[in-house]
């Protein structure tokens, strides 16, 4: 068997979940794709988003980086909307599989989920660093798995003029609304303290009780020639809280018409997307370090690769196996309390 690989050269029109076509191809490849070496020699700490106020220097830097991304020409793949398109094209059928023009490529609902999104936020962070000329900058993580982070963090909610704000969030879920990690388009009437307890129990269930094996946690293998929609199965965390937090954040009052975060083609148009995904990435590290999980050793996972645009707008090839040691990627996560570790209900 061989790894499933995207045919990055030929981006095609993607399809939104409601069937509407959408052209979300990032700018076409001009430069030759080169192999990328993640060989960081220093480590930046990604911190919990709730620890920053809108008066902080951090907020100033971060919002400046995002504003600059938004201001880049659309022909530049580092442009904010084009970054959202990179995500869209990889998940709504923008690419076929290499060697299988009739099979669509997809980075959700399988073992590609954790590594692809790790690399996505990695380059997103590199682009931020580059635009503000500060290679110590690190993205924050949305710590929705702990009570201190169970609301939209203040830095993402400081008004329409903030580059970190998105008007297309569910108005009922703005602060002080407490997140519901398993939201089913229903707004329960439980008290915030009760919702917090539910959330911790959900985390315990998803990270511990139901994540005993690699397949549980990472999702099904996808190999060369697999018809992804037919055999796909997501890992525990990908479904809950990952998918549910997308819907909770971005589903409008009309559940049939989800907005930015609520649907994959547009999810990364909300700046909170990268903080949602740094937290997902952090949970991967917790599963390995605190919960004694292990990474997949199957060569079809290790050798699978993706193409991203780096901070210089050049296309680079990254293999899953090169992204497994985050020290080499130059980041680590701030240690914050993990109250769900003993929240068995
Ligand atoms: Cu590719 Cu959170 O989704």
Boltz pocket constraint, residues with backbone or C-beta under 6 A from the ligand:
constraints:
  - pocket:
      binder: B
      contacts: [[A, 87], [A, 91], [A, 108], [A, 117], [A, 242], [A, 246], [A, 264], [A, 267], [A, 277]]
      max_distance: 6.0
